[in-house]
């Protein structure tokens, strides 16, 4: 007999979004925070269910993190949770950005130093998120059949190349414009 999964209330869901929106900076840093909150700490979804939700969020047009919040909110607590969750996610950062832009001179070193620290934290969280996705390198459409070694190596090299390009400052759109066609060709050629 399995234990029933916890069901979030609207207030629970809004607290998660408000915390993530207040305590994080940028999309890459928020993905692992959502996964930790929804899967690991609260058990609202399984790891596989979260991966499915993340895939749907990435396929939808618009910012992935907003899509993720909306889809999770809709799935966990309904349409009102989706809308209010997005507000709780976006509002703290928007208020902080407006307040800081008016109050601080961004060209000062004492302002730039914390921003660099946030960028490093975002990179660390992005690497953590990527490391959690590494088992997917061996996946295929048939769960009983693992991918061939050359497919795993090609996927890993492509993922590493994308990471290096992004960390070196290349445009995300340019990187994805090259990486997506390569990934499609690799998947069908190997």
N, C-alpha and C positions, 0 to 999 in steps of 0.2 A: 504494500500500500504506500502511495506517495503522498507527501505532505502537499497541501494546497499552496499555490503561489500567492504571495501577498498582493493585494489590490490597492493601488494608490488612490488617495483622495485628491480632489482638486487642489486643496491646500498643500498637500505633500508635493505635488507636481510643480506648483508655483514656487515653493521654497527651493526646490532643486534648480529651477531655471534662474531664480533671483540670485542664488549663491554662485552659480556658474557665470552668470552675466556680470556679477560684481567682482568676482575674484579671478577672472581670467582675461586674457588679452589675445584676440585673434582666433581665427577658426581652428588652426592646428592645435592650439592648446585646449580647446574645448571638447574635441572629440574624445580623448581619453577620459576627460572628466565626466562626460555623459555616460561612457561605458562603465566607469567605476560606480557612478551613482545608480544607474538603472540595472546593471547586471550584477556587479560584485557586492555592493553594499546592501541594496534593497531587494534584489532578486525578482524584480518586476518582469524581466525578460531573460531568456537564456542567451548564451554567447552567440549561438546560431541565429536566433531571432533578431538580436541586435545587428548582426552582420547583414541580414536581409533588409532591415529598416535602413541601415546606412547605405546600402546599394540603391534602394528606392530614392532616398534623399539625394544621392549623387546624380541620379538620372533626371530628376526634376530640374527645370530651369530655375535659376536664382542661386543665392548663396547656400552652400551645402549645410551650414550650421543652422540656418533659419529653417531650411527644409527638414532637417533632422528634428529640430525642436517641434515643428508643426506636426510632423508625422507621428513622432512619439507621443505628443500630447493628444492627438486624435485617437491613436490606438489605445492609449492607457486610460484617458479620462473623457474623451469625446471632443466635439468641435469647440466648445467654449474653452476647454483646456488647451487646445491648439493655439487659439488666438491669444489668450491671456499668457500662455507660456512664452510665446514669441515676445510679447511686451516685456515680461519679466526678464527675458534674456537680453534684449536690446536696449532697454531704457537706461539701466545703470551706466553702461559704457557710453551711450550718447550724452547723457548728462555730464559725466566726467570729462569727456572730450571737449564739450562746449565750455565747461568751467575752466579747464586747464588751458585751453587755447586762448581764452581771454585774460587769464591771470598770469600766465608764464611766458617768458620770452624763450622760445624753443631753441634759439641759437646759443644759449648759455650752457656751459659744461655741466653745471649742477642739475640741469633739466635733462640733458642728453644721457647722462650716466644711468639713471633709473630706466630710461627707455631702452638702452642697450641691454641692461639686465633682464628686462621683460622679453627682449628678442631672444636672448640666450635661453631663457626658461621656455619660450615657445618652441625653440629648436629641440630642446631636450624632450619636451612632451610629444613633438612630432616623431622623433626617433623611437620613443616608447610605443607610440601608436603603430608605427611601421613594424617594430619587432613583434608586436602581438598579431600582426597579419602574416608573418612569415610561414606559418603552417599552410596557408592557402596556396603557396607556391606549388605544392604537390597535389592540388585538387584537380579533379576532372568532373565531367557531367555525371559519371557513374561513381558514387562514393566508394565502391568496393575496388575500384581500379585507380591506383595512384598514377600521377603523370610520369612520363619517362624522364630520365635524368637530364637529357639535353633540354627538355622543356623547362624543368626547374631551374637549370643554370641560366637559360635565356631570360626567364622571368626575373630571376634575382639580379642579373646584370642590368636589365632594363630598369628595374626599381632603383638600383644603386645609382645608375646614370641620371635618372630623374632627380633623385635626392641631391646628388652633387651639383647638378645644374641649378637647382633651386637655391641651394645654400650658397652657391657662388654668385648669386644675384641675377641670374637669367630671368627673363620675363616668364611668368607662369604660363601665359597663353602660348608663347613660342615653344616652351618645353613640351606642353601638352599637344601642340600642333604637330610636333615631330614624334613624340612618344606614342600617341594613340594609334596612328597608322602603322608604326613599327610593331606595336603590340598585336594589332589585328593580323598583320602579315605573319608574325611569328607563331601565333596560335594556330593558324591554318596551314602554315608551311612545315612546322615541326610535327 
